[in-house]
Amino acid sequence: MIENVRQLFQMVVDKVGDSSRVRILKGSSNSGSYPSLPGLLEAQNEEYLSLRTASADLKGIFTGMGFLLGGYGLCLFALIFLSSDVSSIDWWLLFYSILAIVLPLVWETSRPPSLPIIFNRRTQEIYYDRKGQLYHAIWEGIEAAAYEYNMVNQNTGSMPHGSLEIILQKFGEPDDRIVLSLSGGAAGRQIATLITMSEYVRRYMTVGPWFDEAGRKTDQINPFIEKTLKEGRMSFLDYERSNREYLAQERREGNGISGTAVFLWVGSYLFFPMAYGMEVVQRSDRKKIMRQWPEVVRVRLHPNGPKTRLIDIEESYLVQREKEEQQKQKELEELHERMRRTLPR
């Protein structure tokens, strides 16, 4: 088990084979870089900053495929209905098209949402939910490992990959630890980018909730933060809508229309049902996210919540949990004893 970032650093150096491509970043020290967009930024306010995980960003893909296939099926049925007599096969087309939309939508919206990584400014903590298990770390003394490596294949050649990782411990079981990536997808990540992403989070936790592109503290939200939030919250649907602007932009420039602009413009309409389906699921998840966190986290994200850290209450939590388990075991033994006495021999 990896207990600290120093062990993680050595493990990565052994794997990468070049210590110059691995760097330890400290939460208490300025990295010397300007802050930039930290992965999938979801929310940032005076209490906390949250980063979406890769699984949350892909949530709704089955619903999106259902909207795509079902939507085209409904369009085909409408054309048949308007142009000729509808046969029994056509009604089956309608049935399966509706089924393709409804089934994945109901299934994905009923599942628990993928919770983000949360940086709590008030208590100076980090929270992460892993399959219903709460992991956390205190910001004081926090260290992160940023590293870069090259992935080579026959299609893309050599492409840089990288990751920014920290270590968290399980709440109630301090010896159970995990390595958590803060950088989202590894493809295309270079160590210089990872450092600026780390610096963004560091400025938030140490300087204040609002700062400019140079990392200087500001009294209120500014254009730099607004732009960063807008880019971080950009969904697949927003991306498809923005693709329509390329064609109009090239028309305004008057230098002709490129094949890429036409391809993106056509794709923005062809894949719109898929993007819309994913957006429906992800919006539903955002409404449920705060309710999914344990009570000990929810109260600490409230502006007037307690300022004690999870590590401060962990010992009392373990004692309380042990008492509850002993009480349950005692009740179970009493139940077995009563059953033994009442059942005929």
TAJOWO-V743271 format. One record per residue. N is the residue number from 1. RES is the residue in one letter. PSI is psi in whole degrees, -180 to 180 (999 if undefined). OMEGA is omega in degrees with one decimal (none if undefined). Layout:
N;RES;PSI;OMEGA
N;RES;PSI;OMEGA
This chain:
1;M;136;177.3
2;I;118;-175.2
3;E;-26;-178.7
4;N;172;-175.7
5;V;-28;179.1
6;R;-41;176.3
7;Q;-41;177.6
8;L;-42;178.8
9;F;-48;-178.2
10;Q;-38;178.7
11;M;-42;-179.9
12;V;-41;178.0
13;V;-42;178.8
14;D;-35;-178.9
15;K;-45;-177.7
16;V;-36;178.7
17;G;12;-178.4
18;D;106;-176.7
19;S;-20;179.4
20;S;-15;-179.7
21;R;11;177.7
22;V;137;-178.5
23;R;139;174.3
24;I;127;-179.8
25;L;133;-178.3
26;K;137;179.6
27;G;-21;-178.3
28;S;-5;-174.2
29;S;139;176.2
30;N;130;-179.1
31;S;-13;-177.4
32;G;4;179.7
33;S;158;173.9
34;Y;152;179.0
35;P;148;175.4
36;S;173;-174.7
37;L;118;-178.1
38;P;86;176.8
39;G;-129;-175.5
40;L;76;-178.5
41;L;126;-177.9
42;E;-44;-178.0
43;A;149;176.9
44;Q;120;177.8
45;N;-168;-175.3
46;E;-20;-178.4
47;E;-44;-174.4
48;Y;162;174.0
49;L;137;-179.4
50;S;142;178.2
51;L;129;174.8
52;R;149;173.8
53;T;166;-179.8
54;A;-36;179.8
55;S;-35;177.9
56;A;-36;-179.0
57;D;-26;179.5
58;L;-1;-178.7
59;K;136;178.6
60;G;5;-175.9
61;I;-34;177.8
62;F;-40;175.5
63;T;-39;177.7
64;G;-43;177.1
65;M;-38;177.4
66;G;-42;177.2
67;F;-38;-178.7
68;L;-54;-178.5
69;L;-45;-179.7
70;G;-38;179.1
71;G;-43;177.4
72;Y;-34;176.5
73;G;-41;178.1
74;L;-39;177.8
75;C;-41;178.8
76;L;-41;177.9
77;F;-41;179.3
78;A;-39;177.7
79;L;-43;178.6
80;I;-42;-178.1
81;F;-37;-177.6
82;L;-23;-173.2
83;S;-23;-176.5
84;S;-178;177.0
85;D;142;-177.6
86;V;126;179.3
87;S;175;179.6
88;S;-34;178.4
89;I;-38;179.6
90;D;-36;177.5
91;W;-34;174.6
92;W;-35;175.7
93;L;-44;178.6
94;L;-44;-178.3
95;F;-49;-178.1
96;Y;-30;177.6
97;S;-44;177.7
98;I;-40;179.6
99;L;-39;179.9
100;A;-29;179.1
101;I;-46;-170.6
102;V;-46;-173.4
103;L;-54;179.4
104;P;-31;179.0
105;L;-47;179.9
106;V;-42;-177.9
107;W;-47;-175.2
108;E;-34;179.2
109;T;-18;178.9
110;S;-13;180.0
111;R;154;177.2
112;P;144;179.4
113;P;157;173.6
114;S;116;-175.1
115;L;146;-179.2
116;P;171;170.7
117;I;127;-173.7
118;I;133;173.5
119;F;112;-176.6
120;N;113;-179.7
121;R;-36;-175.2
122;R;-46;-177.0
123;T;-2;-179.8
124;Q;56;-178.3
125;E;166;174.4
126;I;135;179.1
127;Y;146;175.6
128;Y;136;178.6
129;D;122;178.7
130;R;100;179.0
131;K;45;177.7
132;G;-2;178.6
133;Q;130;-176.2
134;L;126;175.4
135;Y;150;-175.3
136;H;167;174.6
137;A;152;174.7
138;I;148;-178.3
139;W;-34;-179.5
140;E;119;-179.8
141;G;8;-178.1
142;I;142;175.9
143;E;149;178.7
144;A;147;176.1
145;A;122;175.8
146;A;129;-179.2
147;Y;157;-177.3
148;E;144;176.3
149;Y;165;-179.7
150;N;135;175.3
151;M;126;-175.6
152;V;131;171.0
153;N;173;-172.3
154;Q;-15;-175.9
155;N;-47;-174.6
156;T;-8;-175.6
157;G;-143;-179.4
158;S;122;-179.3
159;M;133;178.8
160;P;140;173.6
161;H;153;179.4
162;G;166;-179.5
163;S;149;176.2
164;L;114;-168.3
165;E;144;175.2
166;I;170;179.5
167;I;131;177.8
168;L;156;176.6
169;Q;151;-177.8
170;K;136;179.5
171;F;122;-177.9
172;G;-16;178.1
173;E;77;-172.9
174;P;-23;-179.0
175;D;-12;178.0
176;D;111;-175.3
177;R;153;178.7
178;I;158;173.5
179;V;125;-175.8
180;L;129;177.5
181;S;132;179.6
182;L;-4;-169.1
183;S;4;-178.5
184;G;-142;179.7
185;G;146;-176.4
186;A;-26;-173.8
187;A;131;176.0
188;G;-1;-178.9
189;R;127;174.4
190;Q;157;-172.8
191;I;-32;178.4
192;A;-39;177.9
193;T;-41;180.0
194;L;-38;-180.0
195;I;-42;179.2
196;T;-34;176.0
197;M;-42;177.2
198;S;-38;-179.2
199;E;-34;177.8
200;Y;-49;179.9
201;V;-40;-179.8
202;R;-44;178.9
203;R;-39;179.0
204;Y;-45;-175.2
205;M;-28;-173.6
206;T;-40;-176.7
207;V;-45;-178.1
208;G;172;-176.3
209;P;-25;-177.0
210;W;134;178.2
211;F;161;-177.4
212;D;-174;-176.0
213;E;-20;177.0
214;A;1;179.8
215;G;9;179.9
216;R;136;-177.7
217;K;139;174.3
218;T;158;-176.1
219;D;-21;-179.0
220;Q;172;179.7
221;I;141;-173.9
222;N;172;-178.5
223;P;-34;179.8
224;F;-47;179.2
225;I;-42;179.6
226;E;-43;178.5
227;K;-41;179.6
228;T;-43;178.1
229;L;-41;179.7
230;K;-43;179.4
231;E;-39;-179.0
232;G;-31;-178.3
233;R;2;-176.9
234;M;122;-178.1
235;S;176;177.3
236;F;-36;178.3
237;L;-43;177.0
238;D;-39;179.7
239;Y;-44;179.6
240;E;-38;178.6
241;R;-39;179.7
242;S;-27;179.5
243;N;-23;180.0
244;R;-18;-176.6
245;E;-20;-177.7
246;Y;-42;-178.1
247;L;-47;179.4
248;A;-37;179.6
249;Q;-42;179.0
250;E;-32;175.2
251;R;-43;-179.7
252;R;-35;-179.8
253;E;-26;175.1
254;G;20;179.7
255;N;21;-178.2
256;G;167;-178.3
257;I;127;-178.4
258;S;159;177.1
259;G;-32;179.1
260;T;-43;179.5
261;A;-41;178.5
262;V;-43;180.0
263;F;-45;179.8
264;L;-37;-179.8
265;W;-45;179.0
266;V;-44;-179.8
267;G;-32;-179.4
268;S;-26;176.9
269;Y;-39;-178.9
270;L;-39;-176.3
271;F;10;179.4
272;F;-44;178.9
273;P;-39;179.5
274;M;-45;179.9
275;A;-38;-179.5
276;Y;-40;177.9
277;G;-43;177.5
278;M;-39;-179.5
279;E;-39;179.6
280;V;-46;-179.0
281;V;-44;-177.2
282;Q;-35;175.7
283;R;-39;177.7
284;S;-40;179.2
285;D;-41;-178.2
286;R;-33;179.9
287;K;-23;-175.9
288;K;-10;-169.7
289;I;-52;-174.1
290;M;-32;-179.8
291;R;-19;-176.3
292;Q;-18;-179.5
293;W;147;174.4
294;P;159;-177.6
295;E;-38;-177.4
296;V;-25;177.4
297;V;-45;-176.6
298;R;-45;-177.2
299;V;-29;-178.6
300;R;-12;174.5
301;L;-8;178.1
302;H;141;-178.9
303;P;-33;-178.8
304;N;20;-178.2
305;G;175;-180.0
306;P;150;179.4
307;K;2;175.6
308;T;146;-179.8
309;R;161;179.6
310;L;-35;179.9
311;I;-24;179.4
312;D;-30;-177.3
313;I;2;-174.0
314;E;-42;-178.1
315;E;-46;178.5
316;S;-33;177.6
317;Y;-43;179.5
318;L;-41;179.2
319;V;-45;-179.9
320;Q;-42;179.9
321;R;-38;178.5
322;E;-41;177.8
323;K;-42;179.8
324;E;-40;178.5
325;E;-39;178.2
326;Q;-38;179.4
327;Q;-41;177.9
328;K;-41;178.5
329;Q;-40;178.8
330;K;-45;178.4
331;E;-38;179.5
332;L;-41;178.6
333;E;-39;177.6
334;E;-39;178.1
335;L;-44;178.3
336;H;-39;179.5
337;E;-43;178.2
338;R;-41;178.5
339;M;-38;-179.7
340;R;-36;-178.2
341;R;-34;-175.0
342;T;-32;-178.6
343;L;141;178.9
344;P;146;-179.7
345;R;999;none
